[in-house]
Amino acid sequence: MADAKKHWSGVAEAGSLLGMRFLLLVYRLFGRWGFRLILLPVISYFYLTRRQARQASAEYLTRLLKTFPQCHQAGLSTVRHFWCFGEILLDKLLVWMGRIHREDVVFATPEVFEEVDRSTRGGVILVSHLGNTEVCSALAHQLPNIKITMLVHTRHAEKFNTLMQQTNSNACINLMQVTDMTPATAMLLSERVAAGEYVVIAADRTPVNGTGRTSTVDFLGAQAAFPQGAFILAGLLGCPVYLLFCLKHRQQYHLYLESFAAKICFNRRNRREQLQSAVQAYAKRLEHYCQLAPLQWFNFFPFWQVVSPTDESQD
């Protein structure tokens, strides 16, 4: 049984590479309905054996329903939450196989996409574990003037990433493995942004090493720790910052790109308060999009934890 306080990066990756390949083969032979038929016992197994994930899902849905009572109409449940996760996993693979095309995607904020496409400046794009980030990054490459470097902790999902790379070895997404943000990494990213590239980084999970800086902010009616790393990086790079969410509605993915800040600036005297404000603003936008797609936030680990003072940023 998993420790209730275990950090997300320490949770063992579920499933074997062979099992994932089998599910992909089923899809290739029988389509999505055949995949769903086989997925049912797989999801049932993980639902019954992953107690921590069930509890985390229940806590998230409970807090969401208290914050957004209108979501009661969606008939939310932990079982449906797990099932949605399985469906999204297939879509992640389909992206890398080239099976999700422009007609499958709705650009919900076309004016912002056009602005980014016309711009010669680089920037930082903050994403989350809401929806399908792979669709965001892969389809963004189809905009002619955009180049992307996506920061990932691929060791946490090594089997899944191995399968995606084997499925499409020519995938054009530039993935950069980052566990700790070193000065050398920051300099490299600065050069890429200066050349007009965009750095994509998730901003809703605490640091992999468990010792990085966090801000405790209000999220769905309770205090939760969010990482400061993405915002500190954006401040160092001194570039525009955007938020990107990709939510599935019916059979289409809706991409939402919005401007978060023209530039994030910190001064030494008010640095703590400015970081706190930036992280809280991000958490509020994440709340907004969670209520648009309640079952698509996939953080199956304890998120609302009491944070000790040592976890907070120091001036």
HELIX and SHEET records of a PDB file:
HELIX    1   1 TRP A    8  GLY A   10  5                                   3    
HELIX    2   2 LEU A   17  THR A   49  1                                  33    
HELIX    3   3 ARG A   51  THR A   67  1                                  17    
HELIX    4   4 PRO A   69  ALA A   74  5                                   6    
HELIX    5   5 THR A   78  TRP A   96  1                                  19    
HELIX    6   6 ARG A  102  ASP A  104  5                                   3    
HELIX    7   7 PRO A  110  ARG A  118  1                                   9    
HELIX    8   8 THR A  133  ALA A  140  1                                   8    
HELIX    9   9 THR A  154  ALA A  157  5                                   4    
HELIX   10  10 GLU A  158  THR A  167  1                                  10    
HELIX   11  11 PRO A  183  ALA A  194  1                                  12    
HELIX   12  12 GLY A  229  LEU A  237  1                                   9    
HELIX   13  13 ARG A  271  LEU A  292  1                                  22    
HELIX   14  14 PRO A  294  GLN A  296  5                                   3    
HELIX   15  15 PRO A  309  ASP A  311  5                                   3    
SHEET    1   A 7 VAL A 105  PHE A 107  0                                        
SHEET    2   A 7 GLN A 252  ALA A 261  1                                        
SHEET    3   A 7 VAL A 241  HIS A 249 -1                                        
SHEET    4   A 7 GLY A 123  VAL A 127  1                                        
SHEET    5   A 7 TYR A 198  ALA A 202  1                                        
SHEET    6   A 7 ILE A 148  VAL A 152  1                                        
SHEET    7   A 7 ASN A 174  GLN A 177  1                                        
SHEET    1   B 2 THR A 214  PHE A 219  0                                        
SHEET    2   B 2 ALA A 222  PRO A 227 -1                                        
END                                                                             
